[in-house]
């Protein structure tokens, strides 16, 4: 039976490259001279530090532009509110990896409520969708893309 997997993943290598490019741009910009503004990437956690809220906002815009150029979906970022720490303003950004159980249940419910001729099953941090025809699976992919879920989804492991 044909099947595919619904996943939500971020390429951490591309994230690292985007953070490096953003760091280089912040280091060379005149409005950041001597401000000790920095990005720190630790696994799937990213922290931004600057002297003011305005600089932090500028850093975020630079970072988002670099992510867009690298093909990293900004919808997969969870941004915490800025915090004043001493003379600096810091903000944490978390990269969302995998589909959590509430979103997986919502996806399965959407597929079942749409009355398509496919079955969806939760398998860890992904959802496997199977059906008898390839056209049914492609219809399901189109339906999920138009559903507007809160986390970006990728469809991989498509098998006939």
C-alpha positions, 0 to 999 in steps of 0.5 A: 500500500502506498504511504508517506510520513508527515514530519516537522524537521529543521536542518540544523546544518543550515541553521548553523550556517544562517547563524554564522552569516548573521553573526558576520553581518552584525559584526560588520554593521556600523550600528552594532560597533562595540555593542557586544551583540551576539548569537549563541547556538547550542543544539536546537536552542539559540540565544540573542544578546544585545544592549537594547530592545531595538538592537535585539529587534534588528538582530532578529530581522537579520537572523530571519532574513538569513533563515529565509535565504537558507530555506529554514522555515521561520514557523518552526521557531518558538521565540521567548519574550526578551529579558533584561539581564544586567546591561543586556537584553537577551532572548531565547529562540527554540527550534521546534523539531518533530511533531508533538502529540497534540499536533499529531492528534489534530492532524489525524482528526483533520484527515479523518474528518475530511472523509478521504480514503486514507488512514493516519497513524501516529508513530512517535514524532511523525504521522504515517498516512497510508491509502490504496491509491497514490492520488488519494495520498496526493490529495491528502498532502494538498489538503494538509498544506492548505489546512494552515497548521501552526507548525510547518510540515514536510512530507517524506518517505513517499512509497508506492 
